[in-house]
Amino acid sequence: MHYQQTTMSHKLPDEYWDSLGPNGPFLHEPFHNQSQLVIQLQAANNDLQTQMLDASDDVANAASQATSAVAWTILTNAQVIMRNAKAADPETFDGSQEKTKQFIQSIHISVTMQIDAFVDKRMKFLYALSFMSGGMAQVWAANETSMILANMSMFNTIEGLLMSIEKTFGDPDRERTAGTQLHTLKMMLGMTTEEYTANFEMLAGRTGFNKASLEDAYILGLPQSILLKVYSQTSLPSGMDNWKTVVCNLDCLQTGYAELKQSIWQLRSKGLSGFILIKVILSDPRSYHLT
């Protein structure tokens, strides 16, 4: 690249060079060459700065493109994994009443996770029926399979088929059965309040009982040892959640007290008693809890 610029030496008048004496004319040419060199260096520096800015933009663009490519690859692979995800096959169903709910739920999950594997609703129906084997379930499934293959099925959706399975093999009075089980549920010896509460809540969700009825059923299932402690307090818990909290705290205290008694018995068997016994327990109580 050529730069046609006027140097400082061109701007100086002849009188200036004459004022330098006999060497003036000789200095004019070197000075002019130096000025021209400075101008060329400045132009080259400007070109380098421009190239550096362009290179920086190119690097930023390349980094942005690389990031986008990586993100797209991750997203694509995730979609492929999701499409290829396969649920575990449901267990075979023989018509057992207690296994009906589990079988229906397993079919729901499996069909949902593999929705692209079924070309039409008939394939969903046949898939579900293929796991009905043994007992009355096998006879029922064989009849329904024949109807589907003959395009005479009365079902329009997989949900309709599963509802018919539940109606045929499930508990005809699920709420009443759950209610009976709830009223007979007791917190037995060795059972924690967490275990009792978990069993109670599992049945409570099937009964349709209101809050007051559920609270009464929960209280009736508690052991007398805990009820005596609850009723000895200045006020009774209000509501199911408060009952659960109070009962859980009392159960923990009772368990801790039993462990403490056992620890004292163990220490006494070692010949410790009185003040020394209490001091030993208080110094490191964790060492004497039962495991």
Secondary structure by P-SEA (a helix, b strand, c coil): cccccccccccccaaaaaaaccccccaaaaaaaaaaaaaaaaaaaaaaaaaaaaaaaaaaaaaaaaaaaaaaaaaaaaaaaaaaccccccccccccccaaaaaaaaaaaaaaaaccccccaaaaaaaaaccccccaaaaaaaaaaaaaaacccccccaaaaaaaaaaacccccaaaaaaaaaaaccccccccaaaaaaaaaaaaaaccccaaaaaaaaaaaccaaaaaaaaacccccccaaaaaaaaaaaaaaaaaaaaaaaaaaaaaaaccccaaaaaaaaacccccccc
